[in-house]
């Protein structure tokens, strides 16, 4: 140390010197957080703006059509001549729920089984191969899924189902939405199960449990909050899914449940009206905001539910 | 000179061995990949006694105890040779059911690892997975096991509360109770008190003394005083080999190997 004194400054003196130049960075320390705050506020204001637009236009709509009729009428025929037009959202909600239910019947068992396999059985090597493939599946544009539903799944179902199936129906987009959601459920559930400490698996194995018993009776219950949250987020995604149901679901809103017939979902209706030459200020124009608002409330409830569930079912460890 | 001492030791051991063995370990070798972790282990573990395994960190004592219930196979790169005979059967024969072995040979881990369930469910877990569903039987098993682990009085009023609300020492005794619930023959303990405070440690040690009346216990410890206090026989491991294995009192008062003496007098380790 003393040898270096002559030709080299000590670290301490260098730090002391640099302290003075720090004063410039002190300005940065103050300004940068404010910039970040502005960025955060932008996203909040965007959300507020969207909700505001939805609310005002929805309000206009309910001045023309009573809210009671909107939620009790089971017929949705907005394009009929004025006095014959029906705005009963139940028909659209049923379409959305049918597709969502079919999607979850496909996605939950397959997604969960995939997650259990990846987390409890797969070797590190296998996981390295399968996880990226799942993520590729999650990255496919939904319009591609839509064509897949219309040109592959529907004809296939037409052959399988006795009596055939309409070219537009609820079953095919439902299945394909389910396929689209599998990676999401698999990946989120696998994260939740991976977070369960290994010591718990060892504890159960040391009691003579098989790997399956460990997976079903220790890991899954311990990861339940994350697993259920992944289901709810999947449902939310299915409710909001647009392209697949627009392409393969058809445009015949109905409150009856018949999965082989054409349906219309809330999202598909909004697409239909947005593409068409509906005039600004017509009741139909305002109706898409009312439908959009309903959709927004649905997904909001689902997301809140996911948060609530992940808190409620958390097994502390 | 070393060799002659070793020979004497072996002869002495053979003479001394007047117990019923529960485990007979023969030429056990184990590798983690290229790393030769256990070398030609050969000794017998007595029934209804406490056998302590001591040695410095990385000597293979934890690896060894995990071979006894084949938990070591959780590590994918592990390879083994030799045999471990448990009650006249080699546990490495392909048709030997590993789950069956683990119901006979229970284990308590270094860090308490209760399940994130209620105290009751933790103890009932073992009987449940082995098909016992009758509520009355389960109630009895839970009480008996918690009493056996000397924790019943502390938890009897909060059986349905989460096990993670217990202190570390209580959690460890709960894990012992969980192990007792399936009525094992042998209990393996892998440094069961290393994460506990002195008072909890004392309780677990007293418990071990109680348990050896009914169970054969193998305990790994890095605490030599603990080994001296609670065990009947002690094996000293060094670099994957058994340097010395004899009566605890003999090993601590009159070790026959220089390395054992150096270790127990604190010259290394």
Interface residues (C-beta under 8 A of the other chain):
Chain A: X123 X124 X197 X199 X200 X202 X203 X204 X205 X206 X207 X208 X209 X210 X213 X217 X218 X221 X222 X315 X316 X317
Chain B: X69 X71 X74 X76 X99 X100 X101 X102 X103 X106 X107 X109 X111 X113 X114 X115 X116 X117 X125 X126 X128 X129 X130 X162 X164 X175 X178 X179 X182
